[in-house]
Amino acid sequence: MMMQLPETPKQKNSLFNAMNRFIGAVNNMDQTIMVPSLLRDVPLDEDKEVASLKSDMDEGDMYSYYQLLKSIRTDIEWGVRCAAPGLDEGRTRSSSSVSTSSTASSSSSLSSEEEEEEDDEDLEKQFQFHLTGLQGVLSKLTQQANSLTKRYKQEIGIGGWGQ
């Protein structure tokens, strides 16, 4: 089990701490849920906290979310095993067509030095955008893991008081 260090106010928003909070919540969920099969066929709709975090495309029961959260934890700890077939192709095609069209229109008016500076600024903006998004997703996933743990305790009749 990973030891968690106390966070300083400056570190509260770090990606590393967001990942640690998520992994800690999933580890707690995993240790608490002794019989995961009890989550099968328990609808998400009864748990307002978890239901509010799911997207329109998400369907399933509490067990599905339990498996999803564990899978995401594994991906964070060990890296993504493999991408879904066809997913990378579509992403590559759309990003290359966007970069080609933006390069074609800007190449006539910008020198190569200006283009490099623009690319560096663009990379920084992209990094900040994705970092903010990742931290937001990790925060929601942490809430899901905590809610699932709480709901399991309620389902089996423990720990429901004062929490």
Secondary structure, DSSP 4 states (H G I P E B T S, - for coil): -PPPPPPPTTTTT-HHHHHHHHHHHHHHHHHH-S-GGGGTT-BGGG-HHHHHHS-TT---BHHHHHHHHHHHHHHHHH----PPTTHHHHHHHHHHHHHHHHHHHHHTTS-HHHHHHHHHHHHHHHHHHHHHHHHHHHHHHHHHHHHHHHHHHHHHTSS-TT-
